[in-house]
Amino acid sequence: MLRRTIIRAALPVLAVVAAIPSFGQAPPMFAPGQLDSLVARIALYPDPLLAQILAAATYPGDIPAAAQWADQHHYLTGQALANAITQDQVPWDPSVQALLPFPSVLDMMNSDMNWTTNLGNAFLAQQQDVMDAVQRQRALASRYGYLRTNGQIMVGAGPYITIMPVNPAFVVVPYYDPAVVFLAPRPGFQVALGIRFGFGVTIGGFFGPWGWGPGAIRFDWGAHAVFLNNERWGRTWVNRATYVHPYPAIHRPAPGMARAVEGHQLEARSPAERNAAKQGQKPPRETHKPERR
């Protein structure tokens, strides 16, 4: 039987700590081919979601606990979810908190922390190169006919390829195989089946404090700039220990501050919900149950 608990599960961060570089280390350097491989699994995500993932990946130590919280509170939506994030005084960076409405995305990041850490390190040290790698991958998918405007996304052409939600309040999480969509299709293969857009998450004004709003999360591809919460993202390898991105409406708990007692029922996603998200299949929205108190 599901029950409310005031005891938090141990956070699975020990395996991540060793992978997080110390602040005194030299910046990593990834070759173009390595960056192409790093971004391949997310290069075809809508621009706002992609930008948020890149920023969140620079805080790999926050990902395991955030993924667990998102999974256990997945049944909350809209204002109820926004309230829960605030009431629980979650300690993670707001760029990570902004992904809490996307439990499947955080689960993907948490399931491969080596990839997440490398992606974040690359974004810290080589932001321009990472953005260029995304454009190379999008150009391939477009050239081979996989990436096209449809009922869920609008694909903007040249000089830079943009991917925007048709409905800004509904962000799809596409499913595709990088080993397929970045290569010429084999004879007889239907390119229309290469990317699935059946799964997505409703994002409304409730999540404005985390930057989810019209145009507030975006790329300036020509200037190699990323904007989160309508402010240019400035975290780099050099200033990563001190940089604080502006989220004026988000209260950041002081280090070591005791968090509030959990006031919500903890209910993990069902296998059917997990599989729908992983396979890009309907139902297009997370399945939620009314909160019981």
HELIX and SHEET records of a PDB file:
HELIX    1   1 LEU A   14  VAL A   17  1                                   4    
HELIX    2   2 PRO A   32  VAL A   39  1                                   8    
HELIX    3   3 ASP A   47  ALA A   56  1                                  10    
HELIX    4   4 PRO A   60  ASP A   62  5                                   3    
HELIX    5   5 ILE A   63  GLN A   72  1                                  10    
HELIX    6   6 GLY A   78  GLN A   87  1                                  10    
HELIX    7   7 PRO A   94  GLN A   97  1                                   4    
HELIX    8   8 PRO A  103  SER A  111  1                                   9    
HELIX    9   9 MET A  113  ALA A  125  1                                  13    
HELIX   10  10 GLN A  127  ARG A  143  1                                  17    
HELIX   11  11 PRO A  178  VAL A  181  1                                   4    
HELIX   12  12 VAL A  191  LEU A  193  5                                   3    
HELIX   13  13 GLY A  205  TRP A  210  5                                   6    
HELIX   14  14 PRO A  271  GLN A  279  1                                   9    
SHEET    1   A 2 ILE A 153  GLY A 156  0                                        
SHEET    2   A 2 THR A 162  PRO A 165 -1                                        
SHEET    1   B 2 PHE A 170  VAL A 172  0                                        
SHEET    2   B 2 GLY A 200  THR A 202 -1                                        
SHEET    1   C 2 TYR A 175  TYR A 176  0                                        
SHEET    2   C 2 ILE A 195  ARG A 196 -1                                        
SHEET    1   D 3 ARG A 218  ASP A 220  0                                        
SHEET    2   D 3 ALA A 225  LEU A 228 -1                                        
SHEET    3   D 3 GLU A 231  ARG A 232 -1                                        
END                                                                             
